[in-house]
Amino acid sequence: MSTKAATAAARRSKLTPEREAELYEAVIGMLREGGYDSVTMEGVAARTKCGKATLYRQWGTKPRLVTAALDKRRVTVFTGIDTGSLAGDLREAARVASCRRDRDAELMEAVSQAYIQHPDLRAALRETVIEPEVAALDAMLARGVERGEIAADNPAIGFVAPSFLGMLRVERLFEERFEDVDTMPVFVDAVLLPALGVSGAPGSASDPSPGPGGGTAPGAVPGPAALDRKAAPRPEDAPEG
């Protein structure tokens, strides 16, 4: 299944663009509410007061309808981010992702489940949802290489987009761990930038913030060692003998 087949069917429609948009919005709403399995031709028809025969004549199958809806809604969240530095780009991507998290969480959950459970949708989901964001993140890294901020052969480069998008996917599974932390900005500063060796990243030689023994950067999640240091008694605290 590809977006070309779905959009080709839409072009043959006698539906107005406004009516078509209404149908697509109904599909997206059902995806958010109950996932891919909750979307049915009957449900879309009932929600939009559209004849079921019209939907079948127009798109033929549910996968084509869902694919067309996702294609029309395609908005690349990270495209256009260009702050002039790799650290700035990744931090801005993290900020944007955090702002959109609550709005897009249910839809991304539905898309992720559909990708795993429905192989016939994988190509379309990659084309409409995954690849545009991967391309935008890869472009940030490419600009960083061109500016000399990171080496072209840095092995961490290939892991940035998968780990960034993966963190967005699993963040909700660790809500208790991250309940007091703005997760994505901290993830960029504590994990991605140090892995890339970006100058100015926390812990780098040019980072003015305290090092491993000098405290925790604002917003950072203390590791086990840091917690142990905090809990350990200091010699000066020992009772006088």
VEXZA-811916 format. One record per residue: z, x, y of N, C-alpha, C in turn. Coordinates in steps of 0.02 Angstrom, whole numbers, plus 50000, padded with zeros to 5 digits. Layout:
VEXZA-811916
ZXYZXYZXY ...
END
This chain:
VEXZA-811916
500005004249941500005000050000500005004450062 499545003250108499525007050170499515002250229 499665004950288499655000650347498944998450364 498435002250342497745000350358497564993650327 497774992650264497624986350230497974980550264 498594981750284498984976350315498704974550383 498544979550424498294978050490497584975350488 497194977350438496524974550431496564967050418 497044965050378497134957950365497324954350429 497754957450468497974954250530497394953250578 496924957850579496354957150625495914951250608 495924949050544495504943450524495824936750543 496434937150570496814931150583496534927150642 496644920650639496514916350695497154915050734 497704918150713498334917550748498294921150815 498624918350865498654921750929499114927850923 499014932750967499464938550965500194936550972 500334931451013501024929251023501304926350958 500904922350924501134919350862501234924650808 500784929450807500834934950759501474938850771 501624940250835502224943950853502854940050832 502824933450838503394929250817503514929750742 502974929850704503034930550631503314937350613 503074942550645503324949250631504064949850649 504264946850704504964947250724505404943650674 505164938250645505534934750593505634939150532 505114942850513505154947350456505674952750469 505644955850529506124961050546506834958350546 506914952250572507574949150572507844948150501 507424945950456507634944950387507784951550352 507414956750368507554963350341508244965650363 508404964750427509054966750452509614962850419 509504956450409510044952050385510194952950310 509674954050271509794954150199509404959150159 509034963550193508634968450157507964965850135 507584970150102506894968450083506874962450036 507344962149989507324956749939507454949949970 507754949750029507884943350062507264940450097 506764944750106506154942450139505714938850089 505554932650102505094928850060504584925450104 504014923950076503504920350114503764913450134 504134910350088504424903750103504924904150160 505334909350159505834910150212505514911450280 505004915650282504664917050345504334910650371 504014906950325503684900750345504184895750374 504764895150342505264890450366505544892550433 505674899050441505974901450502505514900750562 504864901450550504384901350605503994894850610 504154890150563503794883750561503034884950554 502884889550509502194891250495502034889250423 501434886950410501244885050343501234891150297 501524890350238501534895850190500824898050171 500374893150168499684894750151499374899350203 499574898450266499324902850319499534910050308 500164910950288500414917650276500044921050218 499944917250164499584920150107498854921550124 498544917150162497854918150181497794924250227 498294925150269498274930550318498444937350288 498984937650248499214944150223499184944850148 499144939450112499054939750040499694940750000 500094945750019500694947349982501264948950030 501864948550004502454950450044502434957750066 502274962450021502244969450044501774970550103 501204967150103500734967850159501034965050223 501384959450218501684956350277502234960950305 502654963450262503204967850284502924974250314 502414977050282502104983150307501804982050377 501464976450386501164974950451501704974050504 502264970850486502804969750534503104976450555 503224980850507503504987350524503014991550566 502364990950550501864994650587501834992450660 501874985950671501844983250739502464985250779 503024985850743503654987450776503744994950784 503274998750760503355006050758503505008750828 504095011650835504295014950897504605021650878 504295027050898504575033550881505135035150930 505735035250904506325036050946506345042850980 506135048150945506215054850971505595057551005 505035054051000504425056351034504525056251109 504305061351143504375061651215504975065651238 505435067251193506015071351212505775078651221 505865081251280505675088251294506085090551354 506665093451340507125095551393506995102651417 506555106151381506425113151399506775118151356 507215115851312507555120351265507665116751199 507705120551145507805117551080508495114251075 509005117751101509675114951099509695108351139 509375108351197509365102251238508995096651202 508435098251169508045093151133508455089951077 508775094151036509155091550979509765087651003 510075089851056510645086151083510435079451111 509855079351144509605072951170509405068351113 509105070951061508945066851002509575063950972 510105067950970510745065450943511025059950988 510975060951053511225055851100510845049251092 510175049751087509765043651079509925040251013 509985044250961510145041350895510815037750896 511305040750930511965037550935511935031050973 511535030851026511475024751066511135019151027 510675020850983510295015850945510605014150878 511135017750860511405017250792511595010150773 511985006750814512205000050796511634995150792 511144995850836510574991250837510114992150778 510024998350756509534999750703509845000750634 510505000550629510835002250566510614997750509 510614991250521510444986550467509724987250446 509274988250495508574989050478508454995350438 508765000850459508675007150423508965006750353 509515003050345509795002050279509304998350234 508984993150262508504989250224507894993450206 507664997450253507085001750241507245006850187 507835009750190508035014850141508065011850071 508355005950065508395002749999507705000949973 507274998450017506604996649996506215002849973 506325008450007505965014549989506145016749918 506785016049900507015018149835506805013149780 506875006749796506795001549744506074998949736 505645000249785504974997249783504455002749795 504235006149743503745011549750503105009449786 502915003049780502295000849812502335000949888 502945001549915503045001549987503135008550016 503205013549973503405020149997502915023250046 502275022750031501775025850075501795022650144 501855015950146501865012550210502505014050249 503075014450214503695015950248503695023050275 503415027650237503365034550262502925034750325 502385031050323501905031150379502195027850442 502565022350433502775018550491503475020250516 503915022650473504605023550492504825030950490 504635034550438504915041150427504505046650461 503855046850447503445052350471503425053150547 503405047650586503405048650659504025052350684 504605050850655505225054150677505245061350653 505015062550592504985069450566504515073650610 503945070750629503465074450670503765076150738 504155071450767504455072750832504975078350828 505385078350776505885083550768505545090350753 505025090250712504655096350697504335099250761 504115094850805503805097150868504325100750911 504935098350912505465101750949505565108850923 505575109450856505665116050826505085120650841 504475117850839503885121850853503905124550925 504125120350971504185122651041504715128151046 505255127351007505775132451007505515139150982 505075139050932504765145150906504315148150960 503925144050993503465146551045503845149751103 504425146951119504825149751175505235155751153 505225157451089505605163051065506345161651054 506525155251051507225153451040507435154350968 506975153350922507105154250851506515157850819 506655161250764506115164750728505715159850687 505065161050683504625156550646504795156250572 505085161650545505245161850474505975159950459 506315157050508507005154950497507015149550443 507355150750387507345145950332507675139250348 508075139050401508415132750419507935127750449 507355130050474506895125550509506695119650465 506525120950403506295115650359506825110550341 507455112150354507995107550337508215103250395 507985104650455508245101150514508085093650512 507445091950506507255084750506507575081050448 507535083550385507855079950330508605079150339 508955084350363509675083750371509865079350430 509485079550484509615075250542509545067850522 508975066250491508865059250470509335057250414 509485062050370509945060650315510645059150341 510865062750393511525061450422511545054450452 511015052350483510985045550510511065040550454 510785042150396510805037550339511495036950308 511845042550302512485042550265513095041950311 512985042250376513555042150422514015036150410 513715030450396514115024450387514545024650324 514355029050276514745029650215515395033550226 515435036950284516025041050299516345038850365 516365032350376516615029750440517325032050454 517755032350402518445034250413518495041550435 518075045850406518095052850424517865053950496 517375049950518517075051150583517265045850635 517795042050622517945036450666518125038650737 518385044750746518575047050812518085052150840 517495052550810517015057750829516335054550842 515995056950895515295054950906514875059250860 514745056750800514535060850744513915065050757 513365062050780512735065650785512755071450834 513035070650895513075076550939513495082150909 514045080350876514455085550845514075088850788 513705084950749513305087650694512795092650720 512475091150775511985095750804512325102250825 512885101750861513215107750887513565111850832 513855108350783514255111850734513855114250673 513285111050660512905112550599512205115150614 511805111050649511095112850656510985118950701 511285118950760511165124550806511415131250778 512015131550748512225137850718511775139950660 511545135150620511095136850565510435139750590 510215137350647509595139850676509695146350715 510335148050728510475154050766510285153350839 510325147350865510125146150935510645149050982 510435152851031510885155751080511245150251118 511895150951124512295146051160512595140851115 512415140951050512705136251003513435138050992 513865133150977514565134650964514635140050910 515025145150925515135150550877514645156250884 514125155550926513655161050934513935166050984 513605171850988513855177151031513875175051104 513405170651125513375168651195513755162251208 514135159751159514515153651168515175155251203 515295152251262515905153651298516515150051270 516415145451224516985141651198517395145851150 518025144051136518455148051092518135149051024 518245154850995517975156450929518395153350875 518275155350812518625152350755519375152750761 519635158050791520355158650796520635156150861 520205153750906520435151950973520425144650987 520435140450937520455133350950519825129950927 519815123350935519245119350913518865116850974 518205117250972517805114851028517915107451039 517835105051101517935097951115517495093651072 517795088651041517425083951000517295086250930 517465092550913517325095150847517825092550796 517625092450733518065090450679518395096550650 519055097350655519375103350628519275103850554 519125109850530519055110950458519725112050426 519745112650359520375113550324520755119750347 520395125250361520735131350382521075130350449 520735126850495521025125450560521645121150554 521615116250509522195111950499522775115850470 522625120650424523145124750394523475129050447 523065131750493523345135950546523815132050591 523615125750604524035121550647524695120050613 524675119150547525275117150512525735123050498 525475129050496525875134950478526375136550532 527005138050515527505139850566527345146650595 527495147450658527395153850692528025157950686 527965164650684528565168950679529075167550733 528845166350794529305165250850529685158750844 529435154250799529775147850790530345148350739 530395153950704530905154650652531595154850684 532095151950651532765151950679533045159050682 533425160350734533695167050744534245168250692 534255174250664534755175950614535275180450643 
END
